[in-house]
Amino acid sequence: MPASCQKTLDPNAVGDSPRDTGHGLAGWPTAVFLVLGLALLDVWCDMLGHCSAMASASQLVQDVFTNSRVFWSLSLVFCCGLMVLVPQKVERAVRVLGVVVPLLAVAGTLAYAASFSVFGSAGAGMGMGAVLLTGVCYGWLEMRFLCEAARVGRFVDIVWILAASRIIKTVVVAILGSYDAVAQVAVDALMPVGIGALLSIVGGRAVAGASSSQPSGVPRVDRTTMIAFLIMYPVLNAVARALSNLGFWGSANVIDGASIASSLPASILFAAFVYFAFSRCQEEGIVGQFVRALLVLLACFLFLDEQTLAALGVATVVIDSLMTAVELFSHFLFWLIAVAAIRALDWPPVRSAAVSELVMSFAALVFGLALQGFSGLGRMIVGAAMYGVIVIALMLLWKMRESSLKTFDVDGLEDLCGRIAAEHGLSPRETEVFKLLAQGRSRSFIQEELVISDATVKSHINRVYQKLGIHSKQDLISLVRKR
């Protein structure tokens, strides 16, 4: 994406103007700390479930109970469900949790590593408990980082912050996979300390100190559309994760030094996916961007059929690169929609961030149990997920069609707009612009209809928005419809 990429005042856009982040940092330092924090967060959990040093512990839990990934998903469902239900209480405890959670994560990591190496076959219960503890810690840390990312001024910057964190995570995990067991455990146990430190630096102020209301310059989008995205993208990420090497924990899914060969091409391919999906951010609002990204992701799902690719003679390293790139892209979109929801919905930030992870973890829990109980369900799960996405998309289109049919007659709309304009002190020219906007007319149409310049149209629209106390064309139309 070009560095000069700027967003226009699109009615569906996210973050049209820079926001006051509330940080003591500004510009690129904040972006760097966010990238490193988000990257290390997933390095920690990927090493916990997929490094060779933890394979014995994962196998022990698998033999006695079930795959550790199931317990991890279960803990996230509990943690995020709690944050969705009582976000204010979570916000009030953020300062204490900011210290306690990283320490608990360190303890959980060490306990998981020791569950087999120290206690042998008697350590299965300890290993299960460690997974549950670290899952809760991950859920809280993830929520905090996503809330901080949502404070970044421009949406395009958020896109590249999240994308860079995915690439760094992939390469670092592959490099750490070549370390010996003792070094892997030591690095992974210390990782939450670094994550907590980065979160403290980036935070500047606690989530509890931030307003949960939507800031100026970030227009709201249709609630139904955003909630639909908050369901679709996490579910699709759960599908991609379940069918990738990160789907289950244990010796069969270890990421070692050999993964470096596929991690670099996967990172390049992932960057290409992101570029293709978001390269025209200055022309599209949030809905258009995520619709295009959805089409790219569904096309990427064709690469999730490992058996077919192998039957076609595709090299193993290429298959690994393709599947890793798809998983990275789906996880990137899963995080991005959570950040977009924080910025666009009139919800507490904690709830918006937690809903996305709650849906993803619940879907991962279901898929994990299904794939363990019945072999060969991969294609069926992909097909069901794609079918579900299509159904939701059709429902949204039908809703939009019904909404478009609920229009005012021209005379009635003229009178209504006239009354609203008089109430808010609009000038005669501003009233004319307001009436045309209420009819859904574009800026170019208004320019031709009123025979004025584009700059003048922009100026009138900005003054209309300011006097009506709104931020977008969609807000204007909603205001008229409610009268």
N, C-alpha and C positions, 0 to 999 in steps of 0.2 A: 504494500500500500504506500502511495507517495507520502512523504513526510509532510507535505503541505496540505494534505487532505483535511478539509474543513467541513463542518456541518452547517447546513442552511437552516433557516427558521421553518422547518417542516412541522406540520401539526402533529405528526406522530413521532417526532424525533426525541431522542433522549439526550439531555445535557447540551442544549443549544448554546448556553453561555457558561463560562467557567464558574465553578462553585467555590464558595469559601470552604476549604477542606477542614478548617479548624486545626490543622497541624502546625507545628513549629517549623516544618519543612515545606518547601515549595518546589514545584517543577520536577526535574529529573531525579534528585535524591529520593523523593518520596516514591517515585516509580521504581527505582532500583531496589529499595528496601521491600516494596510490595512484591516485586518479582522474586527476590531471594526468599522472602518469607513463605510465599505460596509454593515455591519450588521445594524448599526444605520440608514443608508440611507433608507433601506427598512422597518425598524421598523417605521420610521417616516411616510412613505407613507401608510403602512398597517394600522397604527393607524388612520390616517387621513380618510381613507375610510371604516374602519371596526370596530372601537371601538364604544361602546354603547353611548359615549358622543357625537359623531358626527352623530349618526343615524338620529336624527331629522332634521339636516341640509341636509343630503342626501335625506331624504324623501321629504323635501320641494322642492329641485331642481328637484327631480323625478316628483312630482305632477305638477309643472309649466312647466318644459321643458322636460328633459329626464334624464336617469340615469347619475349621476355624473361621472361615469367611462368613458362614451362617451366623455365628455368634457376633462377629463384627457388625454385620448388617442389623442384627437384632438390637445391639446396643445403640446404634445410630438411630434406629426407629424410636427407641425409648427417649434418647436424649433430645432429638429434634422434635418429637411429639410434645415433650415438656416445654420446649422453647416456643412452639406454636401456640400452646394453650396459655402459658403465663409469661409472655415476653417481657412485661414490665419488671417482674421479679428477677428475671435473668439479668436485665439491664442494671438493676440496682445492685446486684452482686458482682458486677463486672470487675471492679478493682481487686476484690479479694480473689476471685477466680483467676484473674490474670497472673497471680503469683502461685496459687495452689495447683491449677491445672497442669502447667509444665512439669512441676515436681511429681505429680501423680503419673504423668506420662512417662517420666524417667523410671519411676518405680515399676510401672506396668511393663515397660520394655524389658527391664532386668528380670522381673519375675517370669516373664514368658520365656526368656532365654534359659533361665535356671530351672524351669519346670521339668525338663528332661535331663539336662546335663548334671543337675545336682540331686534331684529326687527320683529320677528314672521313671518307671511305670507308675509310681505312686503320685506323680506330679500332674496327672491329667486335669484334676479339679483346679489346681493352681493355674495351669495354663489357660483353662477356660475363663477363669476369673480375670486373668491378666488381659485377655482379649476383650472382655466386656468393659474393663476399666479403660483401656487405651482407646476403644471405640468411642466412649463417651467424651474422652479428652479431645479426640480428633474432631468430633462434631462441634464442640464449643470453639476450638481454635479456628476451624474452617469458617464458622459463622462470623467470628470477629474479623478475620481477614477479608471476607466478602463485604462486610459492612464498611470497612476502611476503603476497599477498592471502589465502592459506590460513591465515595466522596471526591474522587478524581474529577477534574473539570470536564474534559471532553470524552465522549463515548469512544472515539477512535483510540485514545490513549489507553482506555480500559481494555479494548480489544487486544492491543499489542502487549500490555502488561500480562494478561492471562496467557496469551500465546507464548510469550518468552518464558514464563514460568513452566509451561508444559515441556518445552524443548530442553531447558536446563535440567528439569527433573529426570527426563528420560536418559540423558547422557550421564548424569551423575550416578544414577542407580546402576547403570551398566558398568561404570568404572568401579564403583564400590563392590560390585559383584565379583570382581577379581581379587579382592582382599582375602586374607585368611579369616577364619571364624572369629578369633579373638578380636581382631581389628573391626570386623563388621559389627559385633555386639557393642563394642566400646563406642564406635562412631554413632550407631543408631541410638544408643542410650543417651548420648550427649545431645543428639539432634533437638529434642524438645526444649532444651535450654536456649539454644540459638534461636529457635522459632519464637519462644516467649520474649527474648530480648528484641528481636526484630519487630514483633507486634507492639511492644512497649514503645519503641522508637517511632514507628509509623503512627501509632494511635494518637499521641499528643494529648488527646482528651478522651475520656471513656465514652463508650456508646451511651451510657446513661446521661451524659451531658449533652448529647446531640438531640436535636428536635426530631421527632418521628414524623412530623408533617412534611409535605413535599416542598422543597425549596423553590424559590423563584427561578424561572428559566428552564424548568424541567417539566414539560407538559405531561398530563396524565393520558394514558391510553385507555381504550375500552377494557373494562375489568375482565369481561368474559374472554377476550382474546389473550390477555396476559395470563390468566389462570390456565387457559388451554395450553399455552406454551410451557407453563410451569409443570404441566403434567406430561406433555409429549417429550420434551427434551430429556428430563430425568429418566423416563422409561426407556427411551432409545439408548441413553448412556448405560443403563443397567443391562440392556441386551448386548451392546458392544462389549462391555466389561465381562459379562458372563461367558461369552464365547472367545475371549482373548486369553492370553497367558496369565492375566491378572484376575481371572474369574474365580479361582480357588487358591487356597494356600496349601503349601506342602512341597514335597520333593519333586513332584511332577510339574511344578510350575515355578521352578527356581530361575531367577535372573542372575546369570553369572557373567564372567568376563567375555564369553563368546557372544553375548548380546550386543556388544559394542558394534559389531559388524552390521547389525540390522538397525541399531538405534539412530545412527547418523542419517541413512537414507530415509528412515521413518520420519525423522524430524524435518527433513527437507520437504518431504511429501505433505506432511501436516501443515507446514508453513504455506505451501501452495494452496491447500484447501482453504485456509484462512484468508489468503489474499483473494482467491476467486470469490469467496462468499461475501467479503466486506470491502473490496477494493473501491466501490463506488459509494462510500458512506456519505459523501456530500450531497447525493441526489436522493437518498432514500431515508425514510424514517425507520423507527424500530420495527414496525410490522413488516415492511418490505425487506429489511435486512434479514430478519429471522425466517421469513418465508423462503428467501433464496438459500440461506444456510440450511434450511430443512431439506430442500431439494438436493443440495450437495451431499448432505449426510445420508439421505436415502439411496443416492447413487453409490456412495461409499459402502453401503451395506452389502452390495454385490460381492465385495472382497472378503466377507466374513465366512464364506463357505470354503473352509480349508481343504476339505476332501475333494471338491471339484477342481480347485486350483492345482492340487497335487496331481490329480488325474490328467490334467492338461499339460503336465510336465513343467510347471512353474517351479523354479528353484526354491529350496527351503528358506534361504535368506531373504528372497523376494517376498515370499508368503508372510514371513515374520514381520518384514518391514511394512507391508500393506496392512496387516491386522493391527500392528502397533499404531500406525498412523490413523487408522479409523478410530481406535480407542482414544487416542489423544484428542482427535477432533470432537468426538462425542462428549468427552469430559470437559473440554474447553467450552462447548456450547452449553453444557449443563451448568457450569459456573457462570457463564455470561448471562444466561437468562435469569439466574438468581440475582445478579448485580442489577440488571435492568429492572427487575421487579422491585428491588429496594428503592430505586430512583423514581419509578413511575407510579407505583401503587400507593394508595393512602393507607398503608399498614405500618405498624412498628417495624423498623429495619430488621430486628431479630426474627420476627415472624416471617418476613419475606425471604430471608436467607435460609431459614430452617425448613420452610415448606418444600423447597426444591430438593434438599437432601433427604427429607422424610419420604417423599415420593420415590426417589431413586433407591434408597435403602430398602424400602418395602418391596419394590419390584425386584431388586437384587436378591432379597431373601426368598421370594417366591421362585424366581428363576433358579437360584442355587439349589433349593430343595427339589425342584422338578428335574434338573439336570442330573442330580445325584441319584434320584429314584428311577429315572427312565433314561436310558442311553438313546442317542440319536434324535434328540428333540431340538437340536440346534436350528435346523431349517424351519421347523414348525414355529419356534419362538420368534425367529426373524420375520416370518410371514405374518404371524399374529400381530406383532408390533407394528409392522408397516400397514396392515389392514386397519388397526386401531387409529393410527395417525390419519389415514385417509378418511375414516368415518368422522373423526373430530374436525378435520378440515372442512368436510362437506357441511357439517352442522354449523360451523362458523360462517361459511358462505351463505347458508340459508338464513341465518340470523341477520347477516348484513343485508341480504335481499329484502327481508321483511322490514328492517329498519328504514331502508331506502324508500319503501312504498308508503311509509307513514309520513307523508309530506303535507305541508300546508298548501291551500290554494293561494295563488299569487296575491289576490286582493287581501285575504286574511293575513298573509305573511307581511305585506306592506304595512298594514295598520298596526300589527303587533310590533314590528321593528320600529315604527314611528313612536309608539308609546315608550318602548325601552330606551330609544335614543333620547327622548325628552327627559326621562327620569334621570339619565346619567349625564346630561349636558353635552351631548354630541353636537358639533357644528353641522350645518346643512350638508357640506361636502362629506364629512365623516359619516353622516346618516346614510348618504347614498352608497358609500363604500360598505357600510354595515349591512344594508339591505342586500347588496349583491353577495357579500360573504355568506349571509344567512341562507341564500339560495344555493350555496355550494359552488359559486363561481370562482374561477381561478384568478390569480393576480394578472395574468396577461389579458384575460377577458375584461377585467375591470379597467385596465389601462386603455383598451380599445373603446370600451363603452363610454367612458367618461372623458376620453381624449386627454389624458394626462400622462406624464412620464412614469417610468417604472419606479424611479426614486421617490416620486410623489406618492405613488400607491403604497410603497413600503412605509413611508412616513405616516400616511393616514391610518394604515392598518395598525401600526405600533401605538398610535394615539387612541384608536378605538379599543385595543386590547387593554391599554392602561386605564382608560376611563371605566371600562366594564369590569375591571379586576380579574381578567383572564389571561391565559398565556398562549393559546393556540386556536386555530380555526375549529378544531373539534370541540373545545370548550365553548366557543361561541355558539355553535350549532346546538350543543346540549343545553345552553342557557335559554335559547329561543324555544326549544322543544318543551322545556319544563314549565313555560308560562301558559 
